[in-house]
Amino acid sequence: MPTAPRLLLLAATLLPLAAAHAQEAPRPSLSGNWSGEVATLELTFHLTDPAGGPRAATLDIVDQNVAGLLVDFQAPGDSVYLRLSKPITARFAGRRSADGRQLAGEWQQGLRAFPLTLTRAGAGEATGPKRPQQPHAPFPYQSADVTFRNEKAGISLAGTYTLPADMGPFPAVVLLTGSGPEDRNETYQGHQPFAVLADYLTRQGIAVLRFDDRGVGQSGGTLKGTTSADYATDAQAALAWLRAQPGIRKNQVGLIGHSQGGTAAIGAAGQANGPDFVVLLAAPGLPGDELIVQQSLALVRLQTTDPAQLASTEKMQRAMTQIIQKTPGDAQAQSLLLLYYSAISPQLAAQVKPQLPMLTSPDYRHLLADRPALTLAKVRCPVLAMGGSKDVQVPTTRNLAATAAGLKAANNRDVTVQELPGLNHLFQTAKTGAPAEYATIEETFAPVALQAIGDWITKHTPR
């Protein structure tokens, strides 16, 4: 499962820019960094507004790992217009406040408009959301950028390797991200949970390898057409690389998988030369098609407790999964899905239509067909399975129970299951657990979860 459904800025055609090019009056410079939030996405504009010469601007969207997008910048009178044409078409139109600290206006994208207030960062003030747990150099341990090969897939993967500064040898772990294109830090909504987790574990005397997904960052290959089974081979390659490093205890190398990364960790654990231990963070334990239904119900329950609406949601989700699973041809499956939703509501069909390629992709079909009970039954190494009580993407109670049952079938007697109160899918302390909260929470990874992971690994990797 994804760490969260990506809220993408959709490309669309805008109405022509309507600003009049009026005679400009003298005004204070707008040079600086200006940040604001649109539908949970943090936008930061870097404006250059010299007294003479052309203006210039760029845009960073931290939550989507996008930086340096060129922006057309105009500022007649007390108005400000920022227009983006690639890779999306959008614009901001606003007015500067009397104190010059804010630009209040509207972000237009296609036929939609969102209120947006941009605030100027003060001298020496960091832009973007506050992330107090984000690690910053210098570090009390060794850190290096590395590459390793997955010979089975014929690709090279790139990542960061952190090694404690004390005398080794050390236990070690590989971090596996959730679904979708993820970098080595699992960057999302301005958070970098894997950077925080790697920093914590390395300070506890555990070496850590985290790496970019295929086709992301410095890694080769592509995610297109791949499934969690392919990701499991990347995990196996990472394990082999770690075990070959000096200063590592060869029989104390494990996998930590978050969300669908947990599915890959389970797959790797059932193979030869698998991990010596596994930590599952919000990993699916239910059958994939049932997981999708339960996720949808959990999300809807954030809005309503009406039995009729919940029943309608469950009926639609079960119908969707059955259509996809019973129709192997992608084009035919997409047509049947569109017919089904059109019969319910033309508006609903219009919303679903852009998602049809994803719903019939190999990865999504693989997810629906996944039966964790079968793969968990092959796992005989120690396992820590954790989830947050407010997780609405991989609802914790039922998934942890299913995970425990699957491991019990293998007579695995070293299994620890923990449901952590008040934590969401990203292991943040949350109010509701809704994905919309992720960006608004300053905490990246709850200390109680970090300590639980570190303590369990330390206990299972004695000298």
C-alpha positions, 0 to 999 in steps of 0.5 A: 500500500502507498504511504499515502495516496499522492495528491498530485497537481493536475495539468490543465488548461487555464484561462488566459492571464487577465492581468492588465500591464499597468504603469508600475508605481515604486514599491518595495522589493519582493525578493525572498522566499514565499511559502503557502499551502494548497490542499495540503501541498506546501508551495515555496516560491523563490522570487527575485525582484531587482530594482532594475532588470527582469524579475525571476521566480522558481517554485519548489513543491517539497511534498512531491520532490520537485524543485526549481520549476520556472515561473513567470513573475509579474508585479504591477502596482500592489498585485502579484502574478505568478504563472507556471506553464510546465509541467502543469499549467497554473497561476497565483494572483494576489496582493501584497499586504501593507507590511510586505510580509504576505501575498494574499490571493488565489491559486488557479488550476484548470477550472478550480481555484484555491485560496492561497496566502504566501508568507515571506520567510524572514532573514535566516528563517527556513522555508517550508513546514517545520520538521524538528526531527529532520537529521542534520550534519554533522553526524556522530556516525559514518555516512556514505552514498553507495550503489549495489547491483540487483543482478537478477533484474540487471539494475543498479540501485543507489542509497545511503549507508550509515555505520556507527562510529563505535567499534564493530561488528554491528547488526544491520538493517535494510529499509524498504519503502511503501508503494509508488515511487519513493526515494531513500528517505521515503520523502512525503509531505515534507517528511523524511521518515526513513532519514529519521529512522536511519539516524535513530537506529545508527545512533543505537549501534545499528548499521542502516542501508536505505535506497531509492526505488527503481527509477527514482533518484540515482537508482536505475531501472523503472517501477513500471510493470513491477510488483512487490515480488520484484521489490523483494529481489531488490531487498535480497540484493540489499541484504547480500550487499550489507552482509559483504561489508566489513564490520557487519555481523553476517547473521544479524542483518534484517529488513524493515518494511513500511506498508507495501515494503512490508509485503516485499520484506515478507516475500524476501524472508521466505526465500533462501539467504533471507533476513535474520529478522524482520520488522513490519511497519503498517504492513498488510496482513489481510488478503489484498482485495479485502484490504482495499475494502477495509481501507475504503471503509476506514476512510469513509468513517472519518466523514460519516457513521451512516450505515447506508453510506458505509454499506454503499461504499463496501458494495462498490469496492467489492464490485470494483475488485471483482471486476478487476480480478475476473477480467484479465484484459486491461481495456475490457476491465476498464470498460466494465469499471466505467460502465459500472460507475456510470450506472451509479452516477455519471459524476462518479464515473468521471472521477474514476476514469483518470484512475482506470490505468492505475486500477488495472496496472500489474502492481494493483492487480498483484496487490488485489491477488496478494495472500499474505497468509501464504507468504507469512507461513514461510517466515521463520525468522523473528518478526516485530509487527507494528501498527498505529491505532489511527491507521486508516490505510492499513487498518491496524487491528485486523491486519495485525491479527491476520499477520500474527495468524499467518506467522503462527501457521509457520510455527514461528514462536518469536513474534511480537505484535504491537498496536501503538495508540494514537499513531497513524499510517506514518507512525505520527501522533495524530488526531484522526489518522486522515491522510490530510493530517500528514503534512500538518503534523510537525512530528515525523516519526513518534519517539515511542515507535522509534524506541520500540523498533530500536529496543526490539532489534537490540534485544534480538541482536546480542553480541 
